[in-house]
Amino acid sequence: MTFPASSALSGPCGPAGDRTGPARKEMVDRLEDDGVLTDPRLREALVRLRLDVLLPHAYVRTSEPGIEPIQWHLLDGSHPEDRQEWLDLVHSGESVLLQRDGEPLEALGRGPVTGGHMTSMSTYLPATVEALQTLRPAPRKNYLELGPGPGVSLALAALVTGHGYATGIERDASMAAFAQQNLDRLALGATVAQGDALDGHVPAAPYDLMHSGIGVPRVPCAWVEQLAPGGRLLTTLTTRTPSWPGQLLVTRTPAGSIEAVLQGRPRGYRPLHGYRWLTAVTLRPRIAAEPGRPRATRLAPLPDDAYGFWIAAAYLAPGLVRDFQAKTMTVVAPEDESWAVADSDGATVRTHGPRDVWAELEEVHARWVRAGRPSLYRVEIPAADGPQHVTSGTGPDALTWTLPAGSGTPQPRRSPSTPDVKEAL
């Protein structure tokens, strides 16, 4: 594979004076040992990419979830007192928090910071690797990153596709300029344009590969229109719950028709700007004090990796969110002040409120079993901007639903203090 040459480079991709090579090698070895990283092109790109250039600072949350205002500490990678903690975080593979409330990024001050919510961050690195390996980038493939943030996945794609083949479209002007400046320091030939990712980016279309760094309730028509024959598009389909995300792979066949497959995943990208997730955080004290009345159940809590069931529940029992910090499985309908708490014996559940949350899950599970326990769902995406239907198959027992119309930015019905997407569980 050929990488761009530049007088600014010294060894691995990035400015001269690089001392992060061992940390990158350790990070890559860890991804391989965990079975996440298998693509040799992507491995070479990860070994070379200077993450410290793309992520020159990092916010660390110092207050507990649910506490307002949030307390942060800003690590400045250029400051001697912060450098080691910052380098460890940048190469940990965890998400790196970069921007509060769309703030300008030119002159952030290190140290304690009070208030605000994160509006941009890097993605959990194993998720980035999995997404790119699903798309299978290759030299001279035209690539579009929808919502690139600081540009980590865009930079990796650029290293594989080559100079001038990777483009990002970023809503936040400050983040777009920040990412472009850092990408230019790496001399990758990647471009970040400022604009609405939901519109795609017509000037460089059509695209062989499209990756969305934001979750969307349905596939924007513009994305499908800009997908080249033989091209692949990967995005998160988001619902009101952050608990059970779905990953959608859209393919345009060489003949021009569209095929799309949805599957549940352990994680997904955060929703588009303005979209509000549900949260169980504010109800935790009440749930602890009033777990509910016990009743028997034949639905023992399903494992977390029963993704086919959980993604169906996100749509067929809407308005639910799971509290993953609870000792036993706890599923909450925040807007209805209802919840279900499964006991550790697996045979008893406690329910509270006007909505019988567990009964709804029991019903979805019964339907899922009758449908053959599907793990994959087909999504019908019409050529025009019409209804997008999801189905597990054919026959009277198939699970079906329709994705919401429009881009969709639902707001909570009840409490104006409900935390938004940036503080989801």
TORDRENMI-395987 format. One line per field, with one value per residue (C-alpha): chain; residue number from 0; x, y, z; residue in one letter. Coordinates in steps of 0.25 Angstrom, whole numbers, m for minus. Layout:
# TORDRENMI-395987
mol: A ...
seq: NUM ...
u: X ...
v: Y ...
w: Z ...
type: A ...
***
This chain:
# TORDRENMI-395987
mol: A A A A A A A A A A A A A A A A A A A A A A A A A A A A A A A A A A A A A A A A A A A A A A A A A A A A A A A A A A A A A A A A A A A A A A A A A A A A A A A A A A A A A A A A A A A A A A A A A A A A A A A A A A A A A A A A A A A A A A A A A A A A A A A A A A A A A A A A A A A A A A A A A A A A A A A A A A A A A A A A A A A A A A A A A A A A A A A A A A A A A A A A A A A A A A A A A A A A A A A A A A A A A A A A A A A A A A A A A A A A A A A A A A A A A A A A A A A A A A A A A A A A A A A A A A A A A A A A A A A A A A A A A A A A A A A A A A A A A A A A A A A A A A A A A A A A A A A A A A A A A A A A A A A A A A A A A A A A A A A A A A A A A A A A A A A A A A A A A A A A A A A A A A A A A A A A A A A A A A A A A A A A A A A A A A A A A A A A A A A A A A A A A A A A A A A A A A A A A A A A A A A A A A A A A A A A A A A A A A A A A A A A A
seq: 0 1 2 3 4 5 6 7 8 9 10 11 12 13 14 15 16 17 18 19 20 21 22 23 24 25 26 27 28 29 30 31 32 33 34 35 36 37 38 39 40 41 42 43 44 45 46 47 48 49 50 51 52 53 54 55 56 57 58 59 60 61 62 63 64 65 66 67 68 69 70 71 72 73 74 75 76 77 78 79 80 81 82 83 84 85 86 87 88 89 90 91 92 93 94 95 96 97 98 99 100 101 102 103 104 105 106 107 108 109 110 111 112 113 114 115 116 117 118 119 120 121 122 123 124 125 126 127 128 129 130 131 132 133 134 135 136 137 138 139 140 141 142 143 144 145 146 147 148 149 150 151 152 153 154 155 156 157 158 159 160 161 162 163 164 165 166 167 168 169 170 171 172 173 174 175 176 177 178 179 180 181 182 183 184 185 186 187 188 189 190 191 192 193 194 195 196 197 198 199 200 201 202 203 204 205 206 207 208 209 210 211 212 213 214 215 216 217 218 219 220 221 222 223 224 225 226 227 228 229 230 231 232 233 234 235 236 237 238 239 240 241 242 243 244 245 246 247 248 249 250 251 252 253 254 255 256 257 258 259 260 261 262 263 264 265 266 267 268 269 270 271 272 273 274 275 276 277 278 279 280 281 282 283 284 285 286 287 288 289 290 291 292 293 294 295 296 297 298 299 300 301 302 303 304 305 306 307 308 309 310 311 312 313 314 315 316 317 318 319 320 321 322 323 324 325 326 327 328 329 330 331 332 333 334 335 336 337 338 339 340 341 342 343 344 345 346 347 348 349 350 351 352 353 354 355 356 357 358 359 360 361 362 363 364 365 366 367 368 369 370 371 372 373 374 375 376 377 378 379 380 381 382 383 384 385 386 387 388 389 390 391 392 393 394 395 396 397 398 399 400 401 402 403 404 405 406 407 408 409 410 411 412 413 414 415 416 417 418 419 420 421 422 423 424
u: 0 5 4 6 20 22 34 26 26 36 34 19 9 10 19 34 38 28 30 16 20 21 8 1 8 2 m12 m12 m7 m18 m28 m23 m22 m36 m40 m45 m35 m33 m31 m16 m18 m25 m15 m4 m12 m14 1 4 m7 m3 m16 m9 m9 m24 m27 m18 m27 m37 m48 m49 m62 m60 m74 m84 m95 m108 m100 m103 m95 m85 m71 m60 m44 m38 m25 m16 m6 4 5 16 6 m5 3 4 m10 m14 m6 m11 m25 m23 m17 m27 m37 m47 m55 m48 m57 m53 m64 m75 m87 m81 m70 m59 m47 m35 m32 m37 m32 m27 m31 m45 m57 m72 m84 m88 m90 m81 m85 m73 m63 m55 m62 m59 m47 m52 m65 m58 m49 m62 m69 m57 m55 m70 m68 m55 m48 m38 m29 m36 m49 m57 m61 m70 m70 m84 m81 m66 m64 m49 m46 m41 m48 m47 m32 m31 m40 m31 m18 m25 m32 m21 m19 m31 m41 m46 m56 m64 m76 m77 m89 m81 m72 m62 m60 m59 m48 m41 m41 m36 m25 m20 m22 m14 m3 m3 m3 m13 m21 m34 m44 m54 m66 m75 m90 m102 m98 m112 m111 m98 m88 m91 m78 m70 m82 m84 m77 m72 m73 m81 m80 m89 m83 m97 m109 m122 m136 m137 m128 m127 m131 m119 m110 m116 m115 m101 m97 m90 m93 m86 m85 m87 m93 m92 m100 m107 m122 m125 m138 m142 m134 m119 m120 m122 m116 m117 m106 m111 m103 m108 m103 m105 m104 m96 m110 m114 m124 m124 m122 m122 m120 m122 m116 m115 m102 m96 m93 m96 m93 m100 m112 m112 m112 m125 m129 m133 m131 m138 m131 m134 m124 m134 m143 m132 m136 m150 m147 m138 m149 m161 m156 m171 m180 m174 m180 m176 m170 m166 m157 m144 m135 m130 m115 m109 m105 m119 m118 m129 m139 m134 m134 m148 m152 m147 m157 m169 m168 m164 m161 m153 m138 m130 m122 m109 m103 m114 m111 m121 m128 m136 m144 m151 m162 m158 m169 m179 m172 m172 m162 m159 m148 m144 m140 m128 m135 m139 m154 m159 m160 m165 m173 m178 m186 m198 m190 m186 m172 m169 m182 m179 m165 m172 m181 m169 m161 m173 m174 m159 m159 m171 m163 m152 m143 m138 m124 m125 m136 m138 m141 m148 m143 m151 m145 m153 m154 m165 m168 m156 m161 m154 m157 m151 m156 m169 m181 m192 m182 m171 m168 m170 m170 m168 m157 m162 m164 m155 m141 m148 m143 m153 m154 m158 m173 m171 m159 m152 m140 m138 m124 m121 m113 m100 m103 m109 m107
v: 0 14 25 40 46 59 67 68 53 46 31 28 38 51 63 60 57 46 38 31 19 9 13 11 m2 m7 m2 m9 m22 m21 m19 m32 m40 m37 m41 m28 m24 m34 m25 m24 m10 m5 m10 m3 10 9 7 19 29 39 40 50 60 58 58 69 70 62 65 55 55 56 56 45 42 50 61 75 83 73 75 73 73 77 71 78 69 80 82 74 71 66 59 44 43 49 40 28 32 35 21 14 12 18 30 44 55 68 79 84 91 94 103 108 100 109 113 104 105 93 89 88 92 93 91 88 75 68 71 64 53 42 28 16 11 m4 1 10 m3 m11 m1 1 m14 m16 m5 m11 1 m1 8 18 16 29 30 39 41 47 54 52 59 60 51 38 29 39 39 23 23 33 25 13 19 29 44 51 40 42 54 57 66 72 81 89 99 100 85 84 94 87 74 80 86 74 65 75 73 58 61 51 58 57 68 73 81 89 85 77 62 58 64 56 64 65 71 58 48 37 29 15 15 24 23 31 35 39 31 34 29 26 26 40 40 48 37 26 36 38 23 18 5 m6 4 1 10 7 15 14 14 21 20 27 17 17 3 m5 1 m5 m5 m3 m7 m2 m7 m2 m14 m13 m12 0 m6 m4 m15 m12 m21 m17 m24 m21 m18 m16 m1 10 24 35 42 54 68 71 57 53 40 34 32 24 33 42 31 22 27 24 11 7 11 5 m6 m11 m22 m36 m46 m59 m59 m70 m60 m60 m48 m51 m49 m36 m42 m46 m35 m39 m38 m25 m18 m22 m18 m4 m2 m11 m7 8 17 8 9 m1 4 m4 0 m7 m19 m28 m25 m12 m7 7 15 29 37 27 26 11 1 m14 m20 m35 m42 m50 m63 m62 m66 m53 m39 m26 m16 m2 9 9 3 m12 m12 m26 m31 m23 m30 m43 m41 m36 m48 m58 m51 m52 m67 m69 m62 m72 m63 m54 m47 m40 m31 m26 m12 m7 7 12 20 32 37 28 19 10 m3 m14 m29 m41 m49 m54 m61 m57 m58 m49 m37 m24 m9 4 14 28 38 50 52 52 60 55 62 57 58 60 66 78 74 61 59 60 51 56 50 37 24
w: 0 m3 7 4 4 11 17 29 32 40 40 44 38 45 49 52 66 68 81 81 72 84 89 75 73 87 84 70 77 87 76 69 82 84 71 66 56 44 32 28 21 33 42 35 35 50 53 45 49 59 68 77 65 63 78 84 96 104 114 126 134 149 154 155 144 147 155 149 146 140 145 135 135 121 118 109 102 100 116 123 135 126 115 120 125 111 103 111 108 93 91 101 89 98 93 94 98 90 90 99 94 80 86 78 79 76 90 101 115 123 136 143 135 140 132 118 110 100 85 79 82 75 74 82 74 73 67 57 53 52 43 34 32 29 18 13 8 m3 m11 m21 m14 m13 2 9 25 29 42 44 57 59 47 52 43 32 34 34 21 15 18 11 m1 m4 m6 m10 m9 5 9 21 23 37 42 53 46 58 58 42 43 55 48 34 41 48 36 28 38 34 19 16 5 13 12 22 17 26 24 28 27 25 11 8 m1 m15 m21 m19 m22 m25 m14 m13 2 11 27 36 49 54 56 48 50 35 23 17 2 m2 4 m5 m17 m15 m14 m26 m33 m25 m13 2 12 27 38 52 52 64 73 85 93 94 100 87 75 61 50 35 23 10 m3 m17 m27 m40 m47 m38 m28 m13 m3 12 24 39 51 66 71 85 82 71 68 75 68 59 66 73 75 90 96 107 120 133 142 148 152 159 173 172 166 177 187 180 171 169 172 169 159 153 139 129 122 129 125 111 110 105 92 87 78 69 80 86 73 71 85 82 71 75 90 88 99 107 112 120 132 130 144 151 159 152 138 139 128 129 122 127 120 127 140 139 140 142 151 149 161 161 162 147 150 157 152 159 152 155 148 138 127 129 123 125 119 106 106 108 96 87 91 88 74 72 75 65 55 56 65 54 56 43 37 23 20 8 3 m8 m19 m15 m1 3 15 19 24 32 32 37 25 19 25 35 47 41 50 42 45 38 41 45 34 32 39 52 65 76 89 102 106 121 128 122 131 123 119 104 95 101 115 110 118
type: M T F P A S S A L S G P C G P A G D R T G P A R K E M V D R L E D D G V L T D P R L R E A L V R L R L D V L L P H A Y V R T S E P G I E P I Q W H L L D G S H P E D R Q E W L D L V H S G E S V L L Q R D G E P L E A L G R G P V T G G H M T S M S T Y L P A T V E A L Q T L R P A P R K N Y L E L G P G P G V S L A L A A L V T G H G Y A T G I E R D A S M A A F A Q Q N L D R L A L G A T V A Q G D A L D G H V P A A P Y D L M H S G I G V P R V P C A W V E Q L A P G G R L L T T L T T R T P S W P G Q L L V T R T P A G S I E A V L Q G R P R G Y R P L H G Y R W L T A V T L R P R I A A E P G R P R A T R L A P L P D D A Y G F W I A A A Y L A P G L V R D F Q A K T M T V V A P E D E S W A V A D S D G A T V R T H G P R D V W A E L E E V H A R W V R A G R P S L Y R V E I P A A D G P Q H V T S G T G P D A L T W T L P A G S G T P Q P R R S P S T P D V K E A L
***
